[in-house]
Amino acid sequence: MNLARKQQVRVWIFLACLPLMFSSGCILSQLIYVIKGHKTKAEFQGLANKKVAVLCMSEAQGFGHDSLTTTISKTVGLKIQQSVKKVQVVPHSRVEDWLDNNDWNRKDMVRFGKGVGAEKVVTIEIGNYSIHEGSTLYKGRSTVRVRVYDIADDGNVEFEKGPSEYIFPTTGRPAIQTNDRNFEAIYLAKLTENISNHFCDYDALDRVAEDASLMY
């Protein structure tokens, strides 16, 4: 979402919250928060100044042009590249080339990391993936586990999150309003944002604004 759109949605949120602000007596502080936002620090800060490979693994199939794992790997890698200080993300094409030309069991992360020239490897495991809730409702759902491996430290797991279920939107969306490909694009945008926030500072209010923009 561009900056102008974000600010517009923030104004909507502010106007909607005005009655609560008046009743609580903290109008000025709330107004400053809505206009300027508030950065939340990423949980894991260890990717800065490192060469990082991002690898998504799943048996699920998506509905877009690229495979589900390719879409998630590329998007999370791009978000890390844009947000983390002095990080160098290994191009996804190099990761794919190595996987295509090596018999790998998905367990030896040191071999994989050294093979693609990475100091850290971020793995994203996606399970139980679906975007349908019955035949009349779209609801994205998946089980996510994220790990960071330190290749220089014999593949030690430096960070781990999950497995946890990620659902969006929680109330679903009527199937008559969209189609598989378009809804999946919305869900994957939210899923990859959620994953990236483990490594990238983010503005919590932007997340609310993004939700509103994506769904309407």
N, C-alpha and C positions, 0 to 999 in steps of 0.2 A: 504494500500500500504506500502511495507517495505521501510526502510530508503534509501537503495541503489537505488530503483526505483524512489523514490521522488527526490533524488539528480540528477538522470539521466534526469528526466523530467525538473527539474529546469535549467539544462544546456541547454536543447533544447530551453526553454523559453528565457534564456539569449542570446543565439546565434541569435534567431529570432529578438530580440530587439536591437541588436548591432547597426544597422544603426541609430535608434532613439537616442541611448545613445551618439553616436559620435556627432550627430547634436545638442544635448542639452548640451554637455560639462560636464556631470556628471557621467562619466564612473565608477569611483571608488566607489561612494556611491551606484550606482545601482548594481555593482558587489557584494559588501558586502551584500546588501539586498537579492540578489538572492541566495547567498551561505548560509547566516545565517538565513534569514527569518525575520519576524517581527510579534510578537504576538499581537493579538487584544484582549482586555479584554472583557469578557462576559458581556452582558447587566445586568444580575441579579447575584449578588454575595452572595445571602442570603442562599444558600444551604450548605455552608461550616460548618462543625462541627454539622450537623443535621442528623437525621434519616428521610429518604425521601422515599415516595412511588410514583411510576410512574404508571399512569393509562391512557390508550388510549381508547377512545370511538368512535365507528363508526358503521354505518349500512352496510358499504361496505364489500365485500368479496374479498380476495386476490387469488393468483394463486399458492402460495407456500404450503409447508407442514403445517406450522402453520397458524393460522388466521392472518389477517392483523393487528388487534389490538395487538395480542400477539407479533408479530414480532417487531412492533414499540415500544411497552412498554419495551421489553427486551433489544432492541438495545440502546434506549435512556438511560435506566437505567444503562447499562454497560458503556456507554460513560461518564455519570455523575460519576459513581463509580471510573473510571480510571483517571478522570481529576480534580475533585473538592476535595479540601483539607479536609481530615478527615470526609468525608461524609460517611454515612452508608445507602445503598439503600436496601429497603425491598425486599426480594426475590420475583420474580414474582409468584412463586408457592404459596406463602402465600397469595398474593393478589387474585389469582384465587380461592383458597380454601375459602377465606372469601366471595367472590362474589357468589360462588356456594352454600354456606350455609346460606346466609342472603337475605331476601327480601328487596332490596335497590332500591330507586327511582332515583339514580344518582344525587341527589340534596343535600343531607345531607352529606357534605364532612367531617364534624366533626365526625359524626358517623363512616364513613368509615376510616378516619385517625386513630381514637382511636382503631377501630377494628383490624387494621393491625399493630398498634404500631408505627405510624409515627408522627413526629413533623411537617413535611411539606408534602403536597400532590401536585405533578405536574400532571395536567390533560392535555391531548392532544385530541382535538376533530377534527376528520377528516370527511370532507363532500365532495360531488361531486367528488368522486375518480374514476379515469379512467387512463388507460395506452394506449388507442388507439385514433388515430386521423384519422377517416375514416377506410377503410379496407387495406390501403397500407402503413400506417405510425404508428410508435410507438411514443407517446409523453405522459409522465407522467404528471398528473394534479390532484390537490386536493386543497381543502380549509382547512386551518389550523388555529385553535385557541388554544393558550397555556395559561394556568393559573397556578399560584402557590398559594396555600391556606396555611395559618398559622393556624394550628389546635389549638395551645395554645391560640390564639387570636380569639377564637370563629369562626374560618373558614374565617377570613378576607382575601381578595384577595390582596396579596402583589405585584403580577406581572401579567400583562396580555398583550398578543400580538395577534393581529388579531381580527376577521378572515381576513386572507389574502390568496391569491392564490399562490401556489408553482408549477412551471412548469419546467420540465427538460426532455430532452434538449429543448431549445427554438425553435430550427429548426426541431426537430423530428428526427427519425431514420427509414430508410426503413424497412418495415416488413420482407423483404426477408433476412435480415442480422441476425435475431435473432428469439426468440419465446417468448411467454407470460411470462413464468417463469423466464427466464434469464433476460429479460428486466425489469421485475418487481423488481428483485433483485438489478439491477443497480439504478432504480428510488428510491427504499426504502433506499438504502445506502445514496443517496444524500438528500432525505427528512429528514431522521433521523439525518444526520449531520447538516442540516440547523436548525432543532429544537434544537439539543444539543448545538449549538453555542450560544443560549440565556443564557446558564448556564456554558459553558466551554470556557476557553481561546482558541484561535485558530490562526493559521498562514494563512493569506489570500492567500499567494502564494501556500501553500499546497492545498488549495481548487481548484486553477487553475490546478495544477499538477494532482490532483485526477480526475478532470473532463476529462482531456486528457487521463489518464490511463483507466478510466472506458469505455470511448466511442470508444477506438481504440485498 
